[in-house]
Amino acid sequence: MVLRGSPPAVGWWRAGTGQDPLAALRNSYPMGVFTSLFNVTGQPAISLPVHHDAASGLPVGVQIVAAPWREDLLLQVAHLPEQALPWTGRRPPVS
């Protein structure tokens, strides 16, 4: 999931659904706004966890998108930040 900020608390999308059944849809919109366009157009995209937020310990990533049918190029470009900022050994704290 791609966001423009820190993730919201669990269950945040339910706010106001008791009064308005469409509230969940409106609340959830910001969660998919950065990925829905690529889902509709069929463009390959990848999100790489290139950093961890010091305050929360959660991963912070970058989204890379390629032209349709260019998964080969997407994977080649995605390989560069993975090499420069290795993330496989990082783990967020478990509470």
C-alpha positions in Angstrom: 0.0 0.0 0.0 1.3 3.4 -0.9 0.6 6.4 1.3 1.8 10.0 1.4 2.3 9.9 5.1 2.4 7.6 8.1 -0.2 4.9 8.2 -3.4 5.6 10.2 -4.5 3.6 13.3 -6.1 0.2 12.8 -9.8 0.6 12.1 -9.6 4.3 11.2 -11.7 3.8 8.1 -14.8 2.8 10.1 -15.2 6.4 11.5 -18.7 7.6 10.8 -20.0 4.4 9.2 -22.8 4.2 11.8 -24.4 7.4 10.4 -23.3 7.1 6.8 -22.7 3.8 5.0 -20.5 5.5 2.3 -18.2 6.9 5.0 -15.9 3.8 4.7 -15.5 4.4 1.0 -14.7 8.1 1.4 -12.3 7.3 4.4 -10.5 4.6 2.4 -10.0 6.8 -0.8 -6.6 8.3 0.4 -5.3 4.8 0.9 -5.6 3.8 -2.8 -5.2 7.1 -4.6 -1.6 6.4 -5.5 -2.0 2.9 -6.8 -5.5 2.8 -8.4 -4.4 4.6 -11.6 -1.7 1.9 -12.2 -4.2 -0.9 -11.4 -6.6 0.5 -14.0 -4.0 1.1 -16.7 -2.1 -2.1 -16.1 1.2 -0.4 -15.6 3.7 -2.3 -13.6 4.6 -0.7 -10.3 6.7 -1.6 -7.2 7.1 -0.2 -3.8 10.5 -0.5 -2.2 11.0 0.0 1.6 14.1 2.1 1.4 14.0 3.7 4.9 12.5 3.2 8.4 10.8 5.9 10.3 12.8 6.5 13.5 9.7 7.4 15.6 7.5 4.4 14.6 10.0 1.9 13.2 7.8 1.4 10.2 9.2 1.1 6.7 9.0 4.2 4.4 9.2 3.4 0.7 9.3 4.7 -2.8 7.0 3.7 -5.6 8.4 3.2 -9.0 6.2 2.8 -12.1 7.1 1.8 -15.6 5.3 1.9 -19.0 2.8 -1.0 -19.8 4.6 -4.3 -20.5 7.9 -3.0 -19.2 8.3 -5.1 -16.1 11.9 -5.8 -17.3 12.7 -2.1 -17.0 10.9 -1.7 -13.7 12.9 -4.6 -12.1 16.2 -3.2 -13.5 15.5 0.3 -12.1 14.2 -1.2 -8.8 17.4 -3.1 -8.3 19.4 0.1 -8.0 17.9 1.5 -4.8 17.8 -2.0 -3.3 21.5 -2.3 -3.8 22.2 1.2 -2.5 19.8 1.0 0.5 19.6 -2.7 1.4 16.4 -3.4 3.4 16.3 -7.2 3.8 17.9 -7.2 7.2 15.8 -4.5 8.7 12.8 -5.4 10.9 10.3 -3.1 12.7 10.0 -3.5 16.4 7.3 -5.9 17.6 5.2 -4.9 20.5 
